[in-house]
């Protein structure tokens, strides 16, 4: 044992790594030396962060334009088609408004008066007054049945068109202010055209329940079409307003035909209106 210890000591003395300049190689590395030094963020980084946050705050405080004023960079095909059709509708309606003004176009001073008179034939007031007078003077049950259903159709057309106009609130192509007669018929806005709807509904109603000759039937259709066109010439409606009014008139006629009041119901309603109740037999 003493000999082995002497040999190990001599070996340690002869080892080069035991010299003082190589002692650091024999020591185990510390954990602190293995960890990278922690450095604080530089002032340049802080300045960049504060600069970015300041720009974000300025962007948030900047006024934003409403969506209708912003340009859509990728609009859909349907949006482009609808916008193009509306632009064409407005352009054609303004060009056709030849009777806009006090005296109408130059060279035809009486044209505006004729167009205004034609448009008056499709107004609500003449038709509701005439229907009430005819219903009061009618003495047959069949005539009273037709006239009372016509009265129901006129009231339905008035309320439906007035409600849609109040909901849409579309102005005419020339933004002509409504007249006193327009306020009476609640025809203040442009969409849909009340005169066109009423003219088509009345003409279809009369053609269905009256026996008329072929020339009169053609004239009745022509009258309904010209009433709608007259409103465009006066600058009151767009072409699309008149087209939708025609479609709405057909719809009103179909609805009245589906809920047609029979003779017994009409007699009951008339007895209630005249304040003399007569029991049905």
Sine and cosine of phi, psi and omega as CSV:
sin_phi,cos_phi,sin_psi,cos_psi,sin_omega,cos_omega
0.00,0.00,-0.71,0.71,0.03,-1.00
-0.90,0.43,-0.53,0.85,0.00,-1.00
-0.94,0.35,-0.62,0.79,0.03,-1.00
-0.93,0.38,-0.60,0.80,0.03,-1.00
-0.92,0.40,-0.59,0.81,0.02,-1.00
-0.92,0.39,-0.61,0.79,0.01,-1.00
-0.93,0.38,-0.61,0.79,-0.01,-1.00
-0.93,0.36,-0.56,0.83,0.05,-1.00
-0.93,0.38,-0.66,0.75,0.02,-1.00
-0.90,0.43,-0.58,0.82,0.01,-1.00
-0.93,0.37,-0.61,0.79,0.02,-1.00
-0.93,0.38,-0.55,0.83,0.02,-1.00
-0.94,0.34,-0.61,0.79,-0.01,-1.00
-0.98,0.22,-0.21,0.98,-0.02,-1.00
-0.95,0.30,0.75,-0.66,-0.06,-1.00
-0.94,0.34,-0.53,0.85,-0.07,-1.00
-0.94,0.34,-0.24,0.97,0.03,-1.00
-0.99,0.11,-0.04,1.00,0.03,-1.00
-0.93,0.36,0.40,-0.92,-0.07,-1.00
-0.87,0.49,-0.57,0.82,-0.05,-1.00
-0.96,0.29,-0.24,0.97,0.01,-1.00
-0.92,-0.39,0.24,0.97,-0.03,-1.00
-0.93,0.36,-0.50,0.87,-0.01,-1.00
-0.91,0.41,-0.36,0.93,0.01,-1.00
-0.97,0.24,-0.43,0.90,-0.01,-1.00
-1.00,0.08,-0.18,0.98,-0.03,-1.00
-1.00,0.06,0.57,-0.82,0.05,-1.00
-0.96,0.27,0.63,-0.77,0.00,-1.00
-0.93,0.37,0.63,-0.78,0.03,-1.00
-0.99,0.16,0.39,-0.92,0.01,-1.00
-0.93,0.37,-0.56,0.83,-0.02,-1.00
-0.92,0.40,-0.57,0.82,0.03,-1.00
-0.94,0.34,-0.44,0.90,0.01,-1.00
-0.97,0.26,-0.46,0.89,-0.03,-1.00
-0.98,0.18,0.66,-0.76,0.02,-1.00
-0.94,0.34,0.54,-0.84,-0.01,-1.00
-0.92,0.40,0.63,-0.78,0.02,-1.00
-1.00,0.05,0.78,-0.62,0.00,-1.00
-0.87,-0.50,0.58,-0.81,0.04,-1.00
-0.98,0.18,0.54,-0.84,0.03,-1.00
-0.88,0.48,0.62,-0.78,-0.05,-1.00
-0.95,0.32,0.25,-0.97,0.00,-1.00
-0.93,0.36,-0.49,0.87,0.03,-1.00
-0.91,0.42,-0.64,0.77,0.02,-1.00
-0.90,0.43,-0.66,0.75,0.02,-1.00
-0.90,0.44,-0.62,0.79,0.00,-1.00
-0.92,0.38,-0.59,0.81,0.04,-1.00
-0.92,0.40,-0.65,0.76,0.00,-1.00
-0.90,0.43,-0.70,0.71,0.01,-1.00
-0.91,0.41,-0.54,0.84,0.04,-1.00
-0.92,0.40,-0.66,0.75,0.02,-1.00
-0.92,0.39,-0.67,0.74,0.01,-1.00
-0.91,0.42,-0.59,0.81,0.05,-1.00
-0.91,0.41,-0.63,0.78,0.04,-1.00
-0.91,0.40,-0.64,0.77,0.04,-1.00
-0.89,0.45,-0.64,0.77,0.03,-1.00
-0.91,0.41,-0.61,0.79,0.03,-1.00
-0.92,0.40,-0.62,0.79,0.04,-1.00
-0.92,0.40,-0.60,0.80,0.02,-1.00
-0.93,0.37,-0.57,0.82,-0.01,-1.00
-0.99,0.17,-0.25,0.97,-0.04,-1.00
-0.92,0.38,0.60,-0.80,0.01,-1.00
-0.93,0.38,0.68,-0.73,0.01,-1.00
-0.97,-0.24,0.68,-0.74,0.02,-1.00
-0.97,0.24,0.52,-0.86,0.07,-1.00
-0.91,0.42,0.33,-0.95,-0.09,-1.00
-0.90,0.43,-0.53,0.85,-0.03,-1.00
-0.95,0.32,-0.33,0.95,0.03,-1.00
-1.00,-0.06,-0.11,0.99,-0.01,-1.00
-1.00,0.02,0.60,-0.80,0.01,-1.00
-1.00,0.07,0.80,-0.60,0.04,-1.00
-0.99,0.15,0.86,-0.50,-0.06,-1.00
-0.98,0.22,-0.38,0.92,-0.02,-1.00
-0.70,-0.71,0.93,0.36,-0.02,-1.00
-0.95,0.31,0.40,-0.92,0.01,-1.00
-0.98,0.18,0.27,-0.96,0.00,-1.00
-0.92,0.39,-0.61,0.79,0.04,-1.00
-0.90,0.44,-0.64,0.77,0.03,-1.00
-0.91,0.42,-0.63,0.77,0.04,-1.00
-0.90,0.43,-0.67,0.75,-0.02,-1.00
-0.91,0.41,-0.69,0.72,-0.01,-1.00
-0.91,0.41,-0.68,0.74,0.02,-1.00
-0.89,0.45,-0.63,0.78,0.02,-1.00
-0.92,0.39,-0.68,0.73,0.01,-1.00
-0.91,0.42,-0.63,0.77,0.04,-1.00
-0.91,0.41,-0.62,0.78,0.04,-1.00
-0.91,0.42,-0.66,0.75,0.04,-1.00
-0.91,0.42,-0.65,0.76,0.01,-1.00
-0.88,0.47,-0.71,0.70,-0.01,-1.00
-0.91,0.40,-0.67,0.74,-0.03,-1.00
-0.90,0.43,-0.72,0.69,0.00,-1.00
-0.92,0.38,-0.61,0.79,0.00,-1.00
-0.91,0.41,-0.60,0.80,0.04,-1.00
-0.94,0.34,-0.59,0.81,0.02,-1.00
-0.94,0.33,-0.53,0.85,0.00,-1.00
-0.99,0.15,-0.20,0.98,0.00,-1.00
-0.98,0.20,0.91,0.41,-0.09,-1.00
-0.99,0.17,-0.25,0.97,-0.03,-1.00
-0.97,-0.24,0.32,0.95,0.03,-1.00
-0.98,0.20,0.79,-0.61,-0.04,-1.00
0.75,-0.66,-0.11,-0.99,-0.06,-1.00
-0.99,0.14,-0.70,0.71,-0.09,-1.00
-0.91,-0.41,0.07,1.00,0.04,-1.00
0.99,0.16,-0.22,-0.98,-0.06,-1.00
-0.94,0.34,0.40,-0.92,0.03,-1.00
-0.94,0.34,0.61,-0.79,0.00,-1.00
1.00,0.02,-0.20,0.98,0.02,-1.00
-0.62,-0.78,0.95,0.30,-0.07,-1.00
-0.92,0.39,-0.44,0.90,-0.02,-1.00
-1.00,0.00,-0.01,1.00,-0.04,-1.00
-0.92,0.38,-0.65,0.76,-0.01,-1.00
-0.90,0.43,-0.61,0.79,0.02,-1.00
-0.91,0.41,-0.63,0.77,0.02,-1.00
-0.92,0.39,-0.67,0.74,0.00,-1.00
-0.92,0.40,-0.63,0.77,0.03,-1.00
-0.90,0.43,-0.62,0.78,0.04,-1.00
-0.92,0.40,-0.62,0.78,0.05,-1.00
-0.91,0.42,-0.64,0.77,0.03,-1.00
-0.92,0.38,-0.51,0.86,0.00,-1.00
-0.92,0.40,-0.46,0.89,0.03,-1.00
-0.92,0.39,-0.31,0.95,0.07,-1.00
-0.98,-0.19,0.16,0.99,0.00,-1.00
-0.96,0.28,0.38,-0.92,-0.03,-1.00
-0.94,0.34,-0.59,0.81,-0.12,-0.99
-0.90,0.44,-0.73,0.68,0.04,-1.00
-0.89,0.46,-0.61,0.79,-0.06,-1.00
-0.96,0.29,-0.66,0.75,0.00,-1.00
-0.94,0.34,-0.58,0.82,0.04,-1.00
-0.93,0.36,-0.72,0.69,0.01,-1.00
-0.89,0.45,-0.62,0.78,0.01,-1.00
-0.92,0.40,-0.66,0.76,0.01,-1.00
-0.92,0.40,-0.63,0.78,0.02,-1.00
-0.91,0.41,-0.71,0.71,0.02,-1.00
-0.91,0.42,-0.59,0.80,0.03,-1.00
-0.93,0.37,-0.57,0.82,0.01,-1.00
-0.95,0.33,-0.58,0.82,-0.03,-1.00
-1.00,-0.04,-0.10,1.00,-0.02,-1.00
-0.97,0.25,0.63,-0.77,-0.04,-1.00
-0.88,-0.48,-0.06,1.00,0.00,-1.00
-0.97,-0.26,0.52,-0.85,-0.01,-1.00
-0.94,0.33,-0.56,0.83,0.02,-1.00
-0.92,0.39,-0.68,0.74,0.04,-1.00
-0.91,0.42,-0.65,0.76,0.04,-1.00
-0.91,0.42,-0.58,0.82,0.04,-1.00
-0.89,0.45,-0.72,0.69,-0.01,-1.00
-0.92,0.40,-0.69,0.72,-0.05,-1.00
-0.93,0.37,-0.60,0.80,0.01,-1.00
-0.94,0.35,-0.60,0.80,0.08,-1.00
-0.94,0.35,-0.55,0.83,0.10,-1.00
-0.91,0.42,-0.63,0.78,0.06,-1.00
-0.89,0.46,-0.66,0.75,0.05,-1.00
-0.89,0.45,-0.63,0.78,0.01,-1.00
-0.92,0.40,-0.63,0.78,0.01,-1.00
-0.91,0.41,-0.67,0.74,0.02,-1.00
-0.92,0.40,-0.66,0.76,0.04,-1.00
-0.88,0.47,-0.68,0.73,0.02,-1.00
-0.90,0.44,-0.66,0.75,0.00,-1.00
-0.89,0.47,-0.74,0.67,-0.07,-1.00
-0.94,0.35,-0.62,0.78,-0.02,-1.00
-0.93,0.37,-0.73,0.68,-0.02,-1.00
-0.92,0.40,-0.66,0.75,0.02,-1.00
-0.90,0.45,-0.63,0.78,0.03,-1.00
-0.92,0.39,-0.66,0.75,0.03,-1.00
-0.92,0.39,-0.64,0.77,0.05,-1.00
-0.90,0.44,-0.63,0.77,0.02,-1.00
-0.93,0.38,-0.50,0.87,-0.02,-1.00
-0.98,0.20,-0.68,0.73,-0.07,-1.00
-0.99,0.14,-0.71,0.71,0.02,-1.00
0.85,0.53,0.76,0.64,0.04,-1.00
-1.00,-0.04,0.72,-0.69,0.02,-1.00
-1.00,0.08,0.36,-0.93,0.03,-1.00
-0.96,0.30,0.16,-0.99,-0.03,-1.00
-0.90,0.43,-0.53,0.85,0.01,-1.00
-0.96,-0.29,0.04,1.00,0.01,-1.00
0.79,0.61,0.74,0.67,0.02,-1.00
-0.96,0.28,0.76,-0.65,0.00,-1.00
-0.92,0.39,0.61,-0.80,0.00,-1.00
-0.93,0.38,0.52,-0.85,0.01,-1.00
-1.00,-0.02,-0.03,-1.00,0.01,-1.00
-0.90,0.43,-0.63,0.77,0.03,-1.00
-0.92,0.40,-0.55,0.83,0.04,-1.00
-0.92,0.40,-0.62,0.79,0.04,-1.00
-0.92,0.38,-0.57,0.82,0.02,-1.00
-0.90,0.43,-0.69,0.72,-0.01,-1.00
-1.00,0.08,0.08,1.00,-0.03,-1.00
0.83,0.56,0.57,0.82,0.01,-1.00
-0.97,-0.26,0.94,0.35,-0.13,-0.99
-1.00,-0.05,-0.62,0.79,-0.07,-1.00
-0.98,-0.22,-0.03,-1.00,-0.18,-0.98
-1.00,-0.07,-0.65,0.76,-0.12,-0.99
-0.95,-0.30,0.79,-0.61,-0.17,0.99
-1.00,0.08,0.16,-0.99,-0.03,-1.00
-0.97,0.22,0.90,-0.43,-0.06,-1.00
-0.94,0.35,-0.62,0.78,0.00,-1.00
-0.90,0.44,-0.65,0.76,0.00,-1.00
-0.92,0.40,-0.68,0.73,0.02,-1.00
-0.89,0.46,-0.69,0.72,-0.02,-1.00
-0.93,0.37,-0.64,0.77,-0.03,-1.00
-0.91,0.42,-0.70,0.71,0.01,-1.00
-0.92,0.39,-0.66,0.75,-0.01,-1.00
-0.91,0.42,-0.69,0.72,-0.01,-1.00
-0.93,0.38,-0.69,0.72,-0.01,-1.00
-0.90,0.44,-0.67,0.75,0.04,-1.00
-0.91,0.41,-0.60,0.80,0.02,-1.00
-0.91,0.41,-0.71,0.70,-0.03,-1.00
-0.94,0.35,-0.60,0.80,0.03,-1.00
-0.92,0.39,-0.44,0.90,-0.02,-1.00
-0.99,0.12,-0.59,0.81,-0.16,-0.99
-0.94,-0.33,0.01,1.00,0.08,-1.00
-0.84,-0.54,0.56,-0.83,0.05,-1.00
-1.00,-0.04,0.95,-0.33,-0.07,-1.00
-0.83,-0.55,0.47,-0.88,0.07,-1.00
-0.95,0.32,0.26,-0.96,-0.05,-1.00
-0.88,0.47,-0.69,0.72,0.04,-1.00
-0.87,0.50,-0.61,0.80,0.03,-1.00
-0.93,0.36,-0.58,0.82,0.04,-1.00
-0.91,0.42,-0.64,0.77,0.03,-1.00
-0.92,0.40,-0.67,0.74,0.01,-1.00
-0.90,0.43,-0.56,0.83,0.00,-1.00
-0.93,0.37,-0.67,0.74,0.08,-1.00
-0.91,0.42,-0.66,0.76,0.01,-1.00
-0.90,0.43,-0.62,0.78,0.04,-1.00
-0.89,0.46,-0.70,0.72,0.00,-1.00
-0.89,0.46,-0.65,0.76,0.01,-1.00
-0.92,0.39,-0.67,0.74,-0.02,-1.00
-0.94,0.35,-0.50,0.87,0.07,-1.00
-0.90,0.44,-0.68,0.74,0.05,-1.00
-0.91,0.41,-0.65,0.76,0.00,-1.00
-0.92,0.39,-0.57,0.82,-0.02,-1.00
-0.88,0.47,-0.55,0.84,0.02,-1.00
-0.94,0.33,-0.50,0.86,0.08,-1.00
-0.95,0.30,-0.65,0.76,0.02,-1.00
-0.91,0.42,-0.51,0.86,0.04,-1.00
-0.99,0.14,-0.05,1.00,0.02,-1.00
0.98,0.21,0.30,0.95,-0.04,-1.00
-1.00,0.08,-0.53,0.85,-0.13,-0.99
-0.69,-0.72,0.37,-0.93,0.18,-0.98
-0.99,0.11,0.21,-0.98,0.07,-1.00
-0.90,0.43,-0.62,0.78,0.03,-1.00
-0.92,0.40,-0.53,0.85,0.05,-1.00
-0.90,0.43,-0.67,0.74,0.01,-1.00
-0.93,0.37,-0.66,0.75,0.03,-1.00
-0.88,0.47,-0.69,0.73,0.06,-1.00
-0.92,0.38,-0.52,0.85,0.08,-1.00
-0.91,0.41,-0.65,0.76,0.07,-1.00
-0.87,0.49,-0.72,0.70,0.01,-1.00
-0.90,0.44,-0.63,0.78,0.02,-1.00
-0.92,0.38,-0.56,0.83,0.06,-1.00
-0.90,0.43,-0.67,0.74,0.09,-1.00
-0.88,0.47,-0.62,0.78,0.01,-1.00
-0.92,0.40,-0.64,0.77,0.05,-1.00
-0.90,0.44,-0.66,0.75,0.03,-1.00
-0.89,0.46,-0.68,0.74,0.02,-1.00
-0.90,0.43,-0.60,0.80,0.01,-1.00
-0.93,0.38,-0.66,0.75,0.02,-1.00
-0.91,0.40,-0.61,0.79,0.03,-1.00
-0.92,0.40,-0.53,0.85,0.00,-1.00
-0.97,0.25,-0.45,0.89,0.01,-1.00
-0.92,-0.40,0.62,0.79,-0.07,-1.00
-0.86,0.50,0.74,-0.67,0.02,-1.00
-1.00,0.07,0.79,-0.61,0.00,-1.00
-0.97,0.23,0.04,-1.00,-0.09,-1.00
-0.90,0.43,-0.64,0.77,-0.02,-1.00
-0.90,0.43,-0.68,0.73,0.02,-1.00
-0.91,0.41,-0.62,0.79,0.03,-1.00
-0.91,0.41,-0.64,0.77,0.03,-1.00
-0.91,0.40,-0.60,0.80,0.05,-1.00
-0.90,0.43,-0.70,0.71,0.02,-1.00
-0.90,0.43,-0.61,0.79,0.01,-1.00
-0.94,0.34,-0.58,0.82,0.04,-1.00
-0.93,0.36,-0.58,0.82,0.07,-1.00
-0.92,0.39,-0.65,0.76,0.00,-1.00
-0.93,0.38,-0.56,0.83,0.00,-1.00
-1.00,-0.01,0.09,1.00,0.07,-1.00
0.88,0.48,0.50,0.87,0.12,-0.99
-0.72,-0.70,0.97,-0.22,-0.07,-1.00
-0.98,0.21,0.82,-0.57,0.07,-1.00
-0.86,-0.51,0.86,-0.52,-0.03,-1.00
-0.91,0.41,0.59,-0.81,0.02,-1.00
-0.97,0.25,0.65,-0.76,0.03,-1.00
-0.99,-0.10,0.00,0.00,0.00,0.00
